[in-house]
Amino acid sequence: MLTDFPLFPLPLVAFPSCRLPLQIFEPRYLDLVKTTLASDRTFGVVTVVPRTPNMGSEDASIEAIGTAVKIVDFNEQPNGLLGIVCEGQHKFTVNRTYLAENKVFLSTSEPIEAEAIVPVAEAYEELVHMLDSLLKHPYVESLGYSDRAVDDWFTDASQLGFYLSYLLPFPNSQRYRLLALTDPIERLNTIQRLLDEMEDNGV
């Protein structure tokens, strides 16, 4: 069990192995970044549940599953804010949340065991080539992903599904459902179904 595990609630979904760029401006999250960098620790990105506009962040609900992330790069942005790039490490479940004195959310959490490594069947070959194309986009390349041969993506259905879930233009509600799945093949099936629905709707 993870105790006093710091959380960063955001209106997005983070995934294991995927890189998430953030701009930090609130003092409490500057503290979080400083502490985790100094201790080489992770913190949890959790998805904020839609709420009313006048509800304070301390009152917001969060989803029960998040992703532990590690800061892999940081720099000062042109606007003067601190920019960081985080890389997803593993999923975890949130058991209880509470506020620290500096207003950072803390939790007791349980790491979720990594999914089994399952090869990608030929039926999902189009998804592999779709991801290869997405990774060549200049913005995605700017995040510093390591180069991988196309054939490498056929070795791990879980990795393929996480990257596609994160990079494809799905709503957060769909992304969270994809994160919460535990079967990598079911995740690929769901991604294919969502893409088929988008095509049918002319998206």
N, C-alpha and C positions, 0 to 999 in steps of 0.2 A: 504494500500500500504506500502511496505517496502522501505525505502529510505536509501541510503548509506549502502546497504546490501553487505557484503563482499563475494566475489566469489573465488572459488578454481577450475580453469579449469583443467581437467584431461582427459586422454584418456581412460575413463571408464564411467560406468553408475551406479549411486547410486540409491537405492530404499528405500522408507519408511520402517521403522522397521528393515532393514537389517544392519549388522555391517560391516564397511569398515576400514581395517587397512591401515595406511599410514606412510611413513617415510618422515620426514620433514628436509630439509637441506637449502633451499633458505632463506636468511634473511627476505624477505618480508612475507613469509608464517610462519616463526617463530614468527614474529610480530603478524600475524593473530591469531595463536594459543594462544599466550600469552594474547591477548586482549579478545578473546572469552572465555578463561578459567577464566580470572579475572572477567568478567561481566556475566558469566554463560549464554552466548548467543549462537545462532546458526550461521552457515555460510552456504553458498550454494555451493554444488558440481555440476558443470556443465560439460557437455561432449564436449570435443574439437572435432571439425569437422576435418576430414583428411585434411592435408595441405602439401605443398611442404617442403622438408627437410631444405631448407635455409630460411624459413620464421620465423621471430621472434615470441615469444609467445604473445607479445603485438598485433601482427597482426592476430593472429589466430581467426577463427570463432568459435562460440560456439552454441550449440543447444538452442532452445528457452525455453525448460522446464528442470528444474533441481530439485534437492532434497536438502532441508534444513537438515543439520546434526548437531548433538551435540556431543562433545567429552565426552566419557564415561570412557576412560582409557588412560594413557600415561606412558611411561617409556623410559629409555635410551637403545638403541639397542647395541648389541655386537660390531657393527661397529662405535659406538659413536654418531650416529644420533638419533634424537628424534623420537620415535615411538608413534603414537596415534591410538586409535580405536574410530571411529565415528559411531553413530547410526542414521539412517535416521528418520526424523520427519514428514515431509510432502512435497508434490510437490509444485513448484512455477513456474511462468512464468517470464522470463527476458524481461523487457521492454526497458531498455537502460543501457549500460555499459560505465564506464569511469574509469580512473586510479587515485588512490590516490597518494599523494606525495611519499609514500613508495613503489609505484608500485604495490600495491594490487589492484585487480580489484574490483570495487564497482558497484552496480546496483540499479535501481528502479525496484522493483519486486512486483508481486501480488501472495499471497498464493493461492493455488488451494484447493478448498473444498475437504474434505476427501470423499472417495467413500462410497456408501451405503454398510452396512454390509449385505451380501447375503450368505446364507448357501451353502455349496458345495454339489452338487448332487452326487448320487451314481455313476453316469457315470464317475466321476473324481476320483474314489477311488484309482486307480493306482497312480495318481499324488500325493495323500496324502502320500501313503506309500513310494513313491520315495523321497519325501521331508524328511520324517522321517529317511530314510537311509542316505541322504546327511548330515543331521544335526549330525549324529553319526560319521562322518569323523573326525579324530583327529585334523586336521587344523581348521575345522569349530568349533569344540568344544572349541578350544583354544581361540576363540573370546568372550567367556563368555555369550553365549545365555542362557536364562532361560529354564529349562526343561519344556516341554509341552507334555501332553498325546496325542497320535495319534488322538483320537476323537476330541480334541480341534481344530484341523485344519479343521474339517468339518464345523465349525461355521462361517468361514469368508473367502469367495472366494478371496477377495482382498488381504488379508495377504498371502494366499497360493500362489497366482499368483506372488506377489512381491518376495517372497523368491525363488520360482522356477526360475523366470526370472534372479535373481541375481546369483544363485548358479549353474545353468546348464551352460554347455559350449557353449553358444550362442555368435556369433560375436556382437560387440558393436552396429552395425547398427540395428540388430534385438532386442537387449536389449532396445535400445532407443525407438523403435516403441512400445515395450511392456510397457515401462514406460508411454508413451504418451497416451495410451488407457485410456478411462474413465469408461469402462464397465468391471467389474471383470470377468464376464462370457465370454465375448469376449476374454479377456486376456488368460483365461484357454483354450479356444478353439484354440487360436493361438499357445500356448505352445504345446498342443497335436499335432497340425498339424506339427510344427517344429520338434518335436520328431519323428513323423512318417516319415518325409522326411529324417531325419538323419538315421533312421533304413533302409529305402529303399536304401540309398546311402552307406550303410555298415559302417557308422560312429560309 
